[in-house]
C-alpha cells in the first residue's frame, strides 16, 4: 500500500440548469449544462450584500472617496500637503502588505492543492461584482416573472414580520411535531394572484377538477363527518339566535364571511389537496414563476352553499295538551369554494438540518445547481435516508453549495452576468434582522364558487319547535 501524499482532486465544476426563455403560464424552458461545461465555484469571503435599502429607507449622503494611490503619486513633491503625504505613506505601506499577503496566500493555496486539502480548480477570487439581495427583484423582472417580482418587492417594503413554527401540543407518531399557530393571525395578501392564474401552471387544473368532481364525493368518513358537523352546527346556531327561522329553514351561504379569509379558512375549510415542491410546475426540479412564489402550496375546499328541505309534522302531547312542529331536515351541500393558500415566508423548519436553498442568483436571473438540488433533497429527507448518506453534514458532501459560481465555460469570467450567488432562507432572515423590514404573509386567492354536479346529501337529526297550547278547535 502506498502511504505517500494524496493526489490532488480533480477540478470541481458543478452541473446546473438555467432558463433559456420565459413561456407564458408554461414556466421557463430550462437547459441542463453537464459537468464538463459546468459552473466554476469561486472561493471568496465575499457574500450576498445585505446593504441595499432602495425601498422605504432614507440613505445617508455618501462621503467623497479618499484620493487613490495613483492620484497622490501625480502630485509634485513641492505641492503635496502634510495630510496628502500621510495618506500616500499609508497607501504605499498597505500596497506592500497586500503584495506580501498575496504571495503568502498563493503559496498556501499551492500547498493545499498538493496535499488534497482543497479541490484543484476552485478559483480563488477576493473581489467579485456586488450582488445585493434586493437585486432578486430585478432578476425576476428580467426573467418575465412580474408577479413574483411584485410579491417579493412587497416583502422587502413591509415592516418586519416573521412566520414561526410552534411545537405541536398533541403530537402523534404519524403527525407533525411543529405546526403553524392556528390562533395567530398573519398579514394577508389576497390580491396579487388569482385562482385562474394558478390553474394555468402544470397539472393544477387537472388536480382541482379531480378534487371537486371525484375526491369530495369519494370522501372518507372523517371528511363526511366534518362536512356534516360544520353544516349542522351552523343551522343550530341560526336557530338559537332566532327561533323564528325554524319556519323558514332553507339553508345558508358562507359568502358573507369572505371579508376575513383567515377566519373563513378556519371556519369553513373541510379538505385540501397538496402540491409539494416543484410537482405543480411544468418541469420537475425546474422552477417557474409559480414556484418562485409558492414552492409548497395547497388547494383548499370550503363549504359554499347549503340547502335544506324539511318536511314538517305536528307532534302532540295530549296529556299536557301541548303541540309542536317537528322538522325532518335533509341537508344538500350544493356549492363549494376552492382557493389557493400558501405561507410566503423565509423561515426554516426547526427540524431541518440546514437553511433552504433558493437557487444561485444575479441581477439577470437564476440558475439551479445540481448540488443545490441534492442539498434540498438532503435537507428534507436526511432523517429517512441517513443510513445511505452517512453522517457527514451537507456542507462536507456538497462543498460548493455555499459558494458563488461563474458560468462562462473554460475561462472563468467575473462579470455581473457571469457570477451567480447562492441564496438561502437564512439570507432573507439576516436582511430582515438588519433592516427591520421583510414581512412574511399568507397568500390567498379569492375563493371561487363551484356548483357540485351531484350535491352531497344527508339526513340530519330532527329539529323541534317550541311547545304550544292546544286550543279546543284543534281537538
Secondary structure as UniProt FT lines:
FT   STRAND          13..14
FT   STRAND          16..23
FT   TURN            24..26
FT   STRAND          27..33
FT   HELIX           35..37
FT   STRAND          39..43
FT   TURN            54..56
FT   HELIX           69..73
FT   TURN            77..79
FT   HELIX           82..114
FT   TURN            115..116
FT   TURN            120..121
FT   STRAND          123..124
FT   TURN            133..134
FT   HELIX           135..142
FT   TURN            143..144
FT   HELIX           146..157
FT   STRAND          165..167
FT   TURN            169..170
FT   TURN            173..174
FT   STRAND          178..180
FT   TURN            182..183
FT   STRAND          188..189
FT   HELIX           195..199
FT   TURN            202..203
FT   HELIX           204..210
FT   HELIX           211..215
FT   TURN            216..218
FT   HELIX           221..241
FT   HELIX           243..248
FT   STRAND          251..253
FT   HELIX           255..257
FT   TURN            258..259
FT   HELIX           261..268
FT   STRAND          269..275
FT   TURN            277..280
FT   TURN            284..285
FT   HELIX           289..293
FT   STRAND          297..317
FT   TURN            318..321
FT   STRAND          322..344
FT   TURN            350..351
FT   STRAND          357..362
FT   TURN            363..364
FT   STRAND          365..369
FT   HELIX           370..389
FT   HELIX           394..397
FT   TURN            399..402
FT   STRAND          404..406
FT   TURN            416..418
FT   STRAND          419..424
FT   HELIX           425..435
FT   STRAND          441..444
FT   STRAND          448..459
FT   STRAND          463..464
FT   STRAND          468..469
FT   HELIX           472..474
//
